[in-house]
């Protein structure tokens, strides 16, 4: 069994490779080895001129020479060799493919799943706990040598990942996953892994979510669009109002509401608080260029609260970020945009302020003074043009001879959901309508004092790389590492990380790992037209070993990887995410992979998940963006990912139980993008396609653990129109998560008279038998919180009594209406005289 290693040992292993090698020297396990070895590896050994490479090859030779029969007997010892050889493969690309083939041929990790080896599983859990404790201790006492620290952290992380894999494979039956008891929904997509799943739902099943049994219960008007996912707390005691189940709603008008989550008659909020005046759109304050005046930020009416808050249930605190103006501070002689004709003048204007608030969820009162969001990191920034068209060489400032990049609230917008972990609140920021200069920021605050702890920027020596993720929250793995996905911008490996997965150390926010993909072409880009429709022959080609794409070209087409956020698959050491290419990437949290240097066809951890084959027309119907992040359920069909990209079907992809890889096939025809020749094979998919255009569907899942018949995929998307630049009608649908196909229930058919405007990027919230969705406001209709659930049981009435009669439905329609019709429908397939209900 793998042993726990201390932080000091991790550092020593980095400083002294001999120590690390000898710590798992096969000699101590295998005894006398066979003399023969393969000619191939012996030849490579003779040619190797680097000592570490010779050691790696020697270790491979020892494995090959080991008797196959004995390998199975000594699987436990070989487990350690698996970890070590994977390390050597990552260090020497020339050997990686061959070494990985050897490792893949080794027996699996030791199995304890027969129920007779509980003590071994207990010891394995203790090893995991010791390693995790060592990792937390190590992160608090870094040596100051960044590269060495990060390597040591990675070594500890790999050790823990191997232990968890061993636990997953060997102790799967002995390590139960208890059903969560709390009905609370305290963060975006339900948990810090962002699985989108609620696994303690007992009322909503495939039998109960049916027309006539499930429907709209009530709604609540609010004062602004709902971009933030509604949150839910069960059994909250509020002063003067008693105990309630409470649903919390935050709006772009900077308002936070607390509503009774169950009572249709309780229309007034338990409390409401304003966090300052919102900023109208268009405006003369944020991203102060004519662009911001002209396009109105893609159908936003105002900006205020746009990121999903997070709740600390133990301390009853909600953390929420507002965007407002400080009327007491005026900037003089600055560009002012005339909102009527978008001309540029000079004048004075209030300062934009972004604040972090800590609210008492029982009353709405502030528990701390709001913290103004400011930050600075070393960086040179990038050139940009101001409102007058003047080119500035950089957006960084000189700080005593050292260039520093400062957080600019006029250029940044909080979109990704907040993350609360181990007493730290993490915020993430993208752009205001892609108007430069902006960057992707992650900023950490102490949850008790609201003191800033650290800041990270995706492009400190470049531009853009915003973290918006269509509202999906920053994700966290079991070790506390934080994951984000960035958008278009500058790329320089390990420094400027646009269009990337980034993995950050908890607390310090140091970049510990990253991944980005080579995109060799993109179908829209290679259609001989520019984004403005003019002719061109340029495609977005890669720069091998330098950058993952032609930066300017993909930026022009806004084809960013960060259009949907990451999802950490629980207990499996995997993080998954996709973007506007429609490709899903399944990455190892112990090693994301850095720069992908092969085509999509040769990269086994990616596959085309969104095909865009359900619509016709251009240009909106040709895109295959993923905006709604995937959801995950380990249910009756095993581990499954669900995703619904734009212009496509809702698809379910089964992951192999042990490898976590999805089934794929070579592409045929003109499936986009042309470079991705590995296409995911859905386990099943819906029969209906999302309406042509953006943004696809926002998903959530409810189930009772892994119990068959309880899994439901909840989806919200536009009803019939493209929502990229307009507020459009929306629909809520429910699908059987075990087969998809036709919806179990749809608001469009069940409740057609009650229309609502689609809440873009806002997934449903499911709690305690209810489904809560947020909507946008229209010219004459307010935004709403709409609540769905099981309908009250109404005793049917028929004039002919409880017995079925001939021509039941026509008689009921004439005399009893819909309630009577429902009871008559059950009679239609039964003989006359059948008793189908008992009268009162």
N, C-alpha and C positions, 0 to 999 in steps of 0.2 A: 504494500500500500504506500502511496505517496506520503511523505512526511511533511509536517509544517516547517517552514523556514522562517527565520527571524529577519527583521529589517537589516540588522548588521550583516547577517549572512548574505542577504541580497546585494548589499553594497560590496561585500568582499568578493562575491561571485563576479561582479562586473569588473572590479579592479584586478582580480586574479582568475583568469579563465581556467587555470589548472585546478583551482579549488572547486569551481563549478563542475568541471568534467569529472574529477575524482569523486565528487559527491554522489554520482550515479554511475560509477565505473562498473561495467558489466562483469568484470573479473570477480567481484565479491558475490555475484549471484550464480555465475555459470560454471565456476571451477575450470577443469581442464577442457579446452576447446578442441574442436576438430581441426586438423591441419589444412584441409582443403578450403579453397575460397575461389570465387569466380574470377576468371581471367579479366573480365571487363573492369571490375573494381580494383583489381591489383594493378592494372595498367594505369588507371586514373590516379591511384595512390603514388605510383612512381613519378607521374608528371606533375603532381601537386607540389607547389613551392611555398605555400603558406602553411605554417605549423597548425593553425586552427583547422584549415581545410583537410590536412592530413589526418587530424584527429577525427574529424567527422567521417571521412571515408573509412578509417579504421573501425569506427563504431558500426558502420554499415556492414563491413566484412564480418564482424563478430556476430551480428544478427543473422546474416545469411548462412554462416557456418554452423549455427546452432541447430541441433536436431529438431526437425518439425514436430515430432511427437512430444518432445520435451517442451517445446514452445507453449503448447496448450496447457501443460502441467504448471508451467511457471508464468502464467499470464500476469500475475500480480507484479512480478519483477519487470516484465516487458512493458507494463504500463509506464514505468518511469522512462524507459528508453523511447517510447512514443513521444513523450513530451520533449525529451532532449533532441531527438532527431528532427522534430518539427522546428525546433530552434535553429539547428544547423541549416535546415532547408531555407529558412527565412534569411539567414545571413549570407548564403552563397547561391545566388540565382542560377549559376551554371549547373549546380547540383540539385536544385530544388525539385525539378520534375522527377528525377530518378530516385531521390531520397523519399519523396512522398509516395512513390509507387511501392517502395520497400515497406514503408510504414503502413500503407493501406493493406498490405498483405499480412500484417500481424494480427493475432487474435484480439477480440474486443477486450475491454476492461473487465476485471474480475466481476463475476456475477454473484450477488447475494440475494437475488429476488425470490428465492424459494421459500422465504419466511423462516429458515432455520439458522440464519446468520445475522440476527439482529444486533449482536454485540459488535460485529465487524462494521455494520452500518453506523452504529453509535460512535465507534472510533473514527470513522470517516467524517462524520459530522463534527466531531471535536477537532479534527485536523483542519476542516474548513473554518471553524470558528477561530482557531489559533492564527491561521493565515490572515483572516480578515482583521483580527485585532492587531496583528503586526503591521498590516498595510495602513490602518488608521493611525497607528502610532508613528509610522514612518512619514506619513504625509504632514504630520504636525512638526516634525523635526528634520526638515530637509537640510542637506549639507551645503547648499548654495551652488553646487556644481550642476547646472541645469541638465546637461546631457547625461551625466552619470546618474542623477536622481531619476530622470525619466526612464532610463534603462532598468534601474532597480525596481521602480514601480511596475514596469511592464513585466519583469520577471516574477514578481509576487502575483501579479494579475494572472499570468499564464499558469502559475502553480494552482491558484484557486480555481481557474476555469477547468483545468484537468481534473481536479478533485470533484468539481460539480458534475462534469461529464461522467466520471466514474460513479457518482451517486445516482445520476439519472439512469444510467444503463444497468447498474447492479442492484440498486435499492429502490427501483421504481415502485415495486409493490410494498416495500417496507416503509416508504416515506410518503404518507398520505398527504393530500393537499386539502386541508380542512375548508369547508365552505364558509366564506366570510359571513359573520352574523349581522354586522351593521348594515343598514340600508342607506347610509350616508353616501352622497356623491360630493366629494370635497375638492376635486380638481378636474381639469379638462381631461376628457376621455377616461375618467373614472379612477385612474391610478397613475403612479409615477412612471410606470412602464408604457403608458398610453395604449393599452390593449383595446380600449373602447368597449370592454365587456363588463357587465354586471352579472355576477354568478350566484346571486342569492335571491333571484326573482322566482317566487312560487305561484303567483296569481296569473301571470301572463304566459300562456302556453299556446301551442299550435291548435289546441282544441277550443280555447276560450277567445283567442283573437280571431273572431269571425264576424262577418256582417250580422247585425242585429244583436250581437253580444258585446261588441267593443265599439267605442265611438267617442266623439267629443263630449266632454263633461262640462267645461266652462272655459272662459278666457279672461284675461286681465289686460286692460289698456295701460301702456307705459309711454314715457315721453320721448323716446328716441329709439333708433334701430338697435337690435340686439345682436351684436357680433360675439359677445361672450357667451359661452355655454351656461345655461342655468345650473345652479348648484343646489344641493338638497341636504338638509339635516333633519334627522328623525328625533322626535321627543325633546325639542328645545323649550326650555322654560324661559319665558320673557316676562320682565317686571310688569305687573298690572294686566297681563294678557293671558296668563296661565301657560299651559304646555301645549305645543303644537308641533306637527310636522311642518317644516318651513322650506319653501323654495325661494332662492335668492336670484334676483335678476339685476344685471348691470347694463346701462344703456350708453349710447354715444352722446347723450345729453349730460353725462357725468352724474347720473343718478343711480343709486343702489336701492332696490326694493326688497323687503322681506314680506312674502305673502304666505297665508295659510295654504298649505299644499293640497288640502283635501276638501275643504268646505266650499261648495259653490256659492253659498250665501254670504261668505265673508269676503266681499269685494274690496274693502279697504285694506291697504297694507298694514301689517303689524307695525312697521316703521318704514320710513323713507328718508334718505339723506342725500343732499347734493354736495358734490366735491368740487364745486366751482363752475363758473360759466363755461359751456362748451365753446368750441371754435367753429364758426360756420364755414362751409365749403361751397364755393371758392372763397378765399380770404386773402388778405394782404399781409399775413403774418408768417405762415409756414411755407417752407420751400419757396421763397419769394422770387418767383420767376413768372413770366407770362404763361408758361405751361400750366402752372397750378391754377391760373384763372380760367384757362380755356376748357380743360377737359373735366373739371369738377371732381377729380379723384375717383373716377369710375363709380358713379352713382351714390357716393356718400353725401349725405345732407349736412353732416357735422361730424366733428371728431371730439371724442371725450374718453370714454372707457371702451377700448377695443380689444383688450387682452383678457382672457378668462381669469378671474381672481382665483385664489387658493385659500382654503380654510384650515386652520389649526383647531381641530375639534376638542383637544384636551384643554386648551386655554380659551376656546371660544373666540378666536380672532380670525377675521378675514383680512387678507392682504390684497390690495387692489391698486391699480395704477391709473391716474387721471392725466389728461392733457388739457391745459387751460391757459389763460392769459393772466399776467400780473399787471393790473392797471396802474400800480404804483411805480412801476419802472418803465420809462420810455426811452427808446433808442432814437437819437436825433440824426437827421441827414441820411437816412437809409432809404433804399428803393421801396416805393409804394406802388402797388399794382392797382390801377383803376378797374374796378369790377365791372364797369359797363362796357368799356372798349378794350380792356387789358393793356392799356398803355402804361408806360413806366414813368413815374415821377419820383420826387424826393419828399420826404416828410419825416414824421416821427410816429412811432407805433409802439404798442405794448410788447413786452417780452413774453415769448412762449415758455411755459413752465410745465415740466412733467414731474409728477409727485407720486411717491409711494405712501400709501395710507395703511394704518392698522386699525380696523374697526371692530368693536364689540358686536358680535353677531346677535346678541340678545336685545340690543338697543339701537345700534347704528352709531353709537358715540365713538369718537376718536380715543384710542387708548395711548397713543403717542402723538407727538407733533409730527405732521406729515414731513417726509424727507424729500427735499428737492433732489432730483436725479442729476448728478454731475459726475464726470469721470475724466481721466486723462491717462494715456499710455504712451510710451515712447513710439514714435513713428513719423515717417516723412509725408504720409498722406498722398494726394494726387492732385493734378491740375484740374481746374474746373472753370466754367464760364458763369459770371454773375448775371443779374437781371438785365444789365446794359450790354451784355455780350462781351464784356471784358474778360480776358483769360488771366486767371491767377495760377501761378505755378504750383501751388500746394494749398491744401486746407489745413495743414499743420502750422503750429506757431513755434517760434523760437523761444525756448525756455532756458536762458542762461547759456546759450550756445548749443543746447541739445534740442532737436526738434521733438515736439510733443503733439499728439493728436488728442483733441478735446471733444467730448460728447457735445453735440449741437442739437438741442431739442427742436429747433426749427426744421431740421432735416431728418429727424428720426421719429418713427412711430412704433409704439409698443403693440405687437400683434400676437406673438406666440404666447400661449398660456403660461402663467407663472408656475414655478416649481418650488415646493417647500420640502427640505430634506435636512434632517439632523440639525435643526435650529438655524438653518440658513434659507433665505428667500432669494431665488434667482429670477432675474428679469431678462428678457431678450427684446431686441429692437431691429426692425427693418427700416424701410424708407418711407417717405411721404411721396407716393406716386412715382418712384424711381427717379426722382429729381436729385441730381448730384449737386454738391458733394454729400455722400452718406456712406455709412459702413455698417457691418453687422456687429452688434455689441451684445455681450452677456455681462451682467453686473450682479454681484452677490452682496447681500445685506444680512446683518445679524438680525434674526427674527425678534429678538427681545428689545434691542436698543435702536434698531434701524440704522446702525452704523454701517457704512460701506466697508466691505472686506476685500474685494478684488474686482478687477474688470478685465475682460478679454475682448479683442477686436479681431474680426476675421481678416481684414485687409489693412494692417497698420501702415504698410509702405505702398499702398495702392488705393483703389477705389471700389466702392459698392460692396457686394457680398452680404447683402442684408439677410437677417434671420427673421422671416415672417411666417413661413410654414403653413400658410392659410389658416392660422389660428391654432394649429396643433401645438401642444406644450413641449417645452424642453423635456427630454426623457432621461430616466435614471436606471442604471442596472443594479444588480444585487449588491455590488461593492460600493455604490455611491457615485460612480463616474457618471458624467453628464454628457448627453449627446444632443447635437443640433445639426441642422442642414441649412446650408447657405445658398444664396442665389447668385445671379450674374455678377461678374466683376473681375478683378485682377487675380492672377494666379502665379504663385511662386512657392514651390513645395516647402512646407513647414513654416512659411511666413505669411503669405497672402493666400487664404484658403476660400476663395469663392467656389461656387458649385461643388461643394464638398460635404461629406459627413465630417464632423469634428467631435473628438472625444476630449473632455476637459476634466482635470482633477478636481474633486470636490473641495470647496473652500478656496483654494488658491487660483482656480480656473486656468492652470497651466495646460497648454495644448500637449496632450500625451499621445495622441494618435489621430490619423485622418485617412480619408479615402476620397478619391475622385476618379472619374471614368473618362476614357478617351471616347469621344463621340465623333466618328469619322464623317458622318453626314446626317442630314436631317431633311425629311422629304419636302417640307414646305420651303426650306431654304434652298434646296436644289431644284426648284421648279422654274428656274430662270427668271425669277422676279425678286425684287427687293420688297421689304415690308410695305413700302409706299406704292407698290405696283409697277415701278419702273423696271426695265429689263436689265438683267445681269447674268453672267455665267459663273459667278463665284459661289462656291459651296463652303460650308463650314468644315474645313479640313483640320486634322489634328497637327500638333507639333510634337512629334515623338520625343519623349524624354524631357520635354521642356514645359509644355502646357497641355491640358487635356482637350483643348478645342481652340478654334480661332475666336479669341475673346470678343473682338469687335463684331464679328458676324453673329454669333449666338446672342450677344447682348442686344443687337438690333432686332432680333426675333424674340427676345425676352424668353429664351428657352432654358430656364433655370432648373437646376436639380432641386432647389429648396422650395418648390411649390407645395409640398406636403411634408410633414415632419416625420421624425423617426419613431419606430415602435420597437421596444426591447421585448423579445419573446421570453417569457418567464422561464427560469430554470434551464435554459438551453444555450446560454452563451452566444446568442445571436441578436443582431439589430437589423431591422428591415426598414427600407424607405424607398420612395420613388418620386419622380418629378414630372416635368412636362414632356420628357421623352416617352413616358408611359412604361419605363423599365423599372422593375423592382430589383433591388439589390439585397441579398441576404449575406451579411458580413459577420465575421467572428468578432465578438467584443474583445477577445484577447489579442487580436491582431487584425485591424480593419483592412490593411493591405496597401495603404498609400496610393501611389499612382498606378492605375491599371494600364498596362503597356500592351495589352492584346485587344483584339476586336471583341465585340460582344459575343461572337460565335465561339470564341475560345475561352471565354470567362465563365466558369461553371456556376458562379455565385450570382448571376444576373439572368433575367429572362424578360421577354416582352409580355407585360401583364395586361396592358390596354391596347386594343387593336384599332379602335375607331372604324369598325366595319358596319356600324349600325345606322349610319346617316349618309345622306347624299347632299351634295351642294358644297359651295365654297364661299368664304374661307372657313367659317366657323365650324363646319361639319367635318373638316379634315384633321383637326387636332385630336390628340389623344392624351391630354394632360391628366395627371393625377393631382387633384386638389384635396379631395377627402382622404385623409390618411387611412390605411388599411386597419381592419380590426382582426383580432385573433381569438380563436376558441379551440381548446383541446377537448373535443366532444366525442360523440359516438363514432364519427368518421376519423378520429385521431386529430392531430394538430392541423388546423386549417386557417389560411389567411383569406379574408374577403376584401375585395377592392372594386370600386365602381368609378372608373374614369369617365371623362366626358366623351360623348358620342359613342358610347359602348354599352355593353351589358354588365350587369352585376355578376362578378365571377368569383368562384371559390377555388383556391389552389391548395391542394393537400400537400403537406410537408412529410417527407419520409420520417418515420418515428425516430430513427437513430442518426441519420445524416443531416436532417433539417433541410434537405434540398427539395425543391419542387420538381415535378415531372415536366420535361420540356421536349420539344421536337424541332427539327429544322424548319425554317420558314419556307413557305411556298408563295409564289405570286409576288405581289407588290406590298406585302405587309410592312408597315412602317415601324421604326425607321429602317432603312435599307441595310444598315450595318448590323442590326440585331437579328441574327439568323437563328437564335434560340427563342422559341415561342413557348410560353407556358401552356400546359394542357390542363384546362379547368377540370376539377372534379365534377362540377356542375355549374350552371349559370342560369340567370333569369331569362324569361322569354321576352321581356320588354327591354327596350333600350332607353337610356337617358335622352331627354330632348336634345336636338342638335344644338351645339354651342356649349358654352361654359356654364358652370364649372364641374359638371358631373354631380355625383351624389355624396352627401355627408352621412356617414354610417355610425351605428352603435349596435351592440348586441346585448340581449338579455337571455339568461338561462338559469336553471337550477343545477349548478355544478356542471357535470358532464351528462346529466340525465337525458335520455332520448325523449323527444316530444316537447322539450321545453325551450330549445334554442330558437330565437327569433332575431333576424336582422332587421333593424329599423333604419329606414332611409328617407332623407329629405332631399328634394331636388326641384328644379323648375318644372312647372307643369307642362309647358309647351314652348318655351322661348329661351333665347340666349340671354343669360343674365350678366354678361360681362360689362355692359355699360347702361343697364336699365334695371329698375326694380320690377320684377315679374311675378306672376302668381306661382305659388309653390304647392307641393303635395307631400304628404307623409304616407309611407307604405311600409307594410310588414311582410317579411318573407320567412318561410320555414328554412332555418339555417342548415337543415340536413339534406335539402334538395333544391332550394330556390324555386325555379320555374315561375309559375304565376304567383302574384302576391296573395297572401292570406286575406289581406284587408288593405283598402286604399281610401284615403280621405276624398279623393276625386270622385269615386263612385258612391261611397257611403254617405258623404256629407257635401254634395256639390253646391248647395246654396250658401255654405259658409266658406268664402274664399279668404285666403291670406297671402301676403306677399312673402316670397321666399327669403328666409334669413340666410344670406350667403355665408358659407364656411362654418355654420353653427350646427353641430351634430345634436341629435335628440338626447335628452337626459331621461333615464329610466330608473324609477325608484318606487318600491312598495306598491306595485300594481298600477302605477301611473306612468304616462309618457308626457314629457314637457318639451315644447319646442318654442324657440324665439323667432319672431318675424320682423320684417322691416315695415316702415310706414310709407303710406302713399300720399298723394296730394290731398285726399279727403278722408283718409283712414289712418288711425293711429297704429303704431307698432303694438304687438300683442305678445303676451305669454299665453299659449294655447295648451290646455290640459286634456289629455285623452286617458281613457281607462275602461274598465268593464262597466257596462250600462246597468242601471238598476233593473231588477227583475220585475216586470209588469205582468200582472195576471191578465191573460188575453180574454177578450170578450167576443163571443159570437152569438147572434140572435137565436141560433138553432141549438144551443147547448153544447155539451162537451163531446157529442158524437159527430164523427165525420159524415158528411152528406154528399150526394152527387152534386157536381157543379159548385163545389165549395167556394172557390176563389171568386167567381162572379157574384155570388150571393153576399160574400163578406165585403167585397169592394162596394157593393151597393148599400150595405147596411152597417158594417162595422169598421170600415177604414183599415189602415195599415196594421194595427194591433191584431185585429181579427184575421187579416190576411196571413200574418205570420203563423197563427195557429192553424189556419186552413192549409197552408203549404205542407205542413207535416202530414196532412191527411191524404194528399194527392196520390201518394204511392201506396196507400193502404185501402182496404175494403171499406165500403160505407158501413157505418155503425161502429168503427174502431174508436175507442175512447182515447183521445190524445191530450186532454188536460182535464183537470178537475175544477169546476166552477167554485167561486167563493161561497 
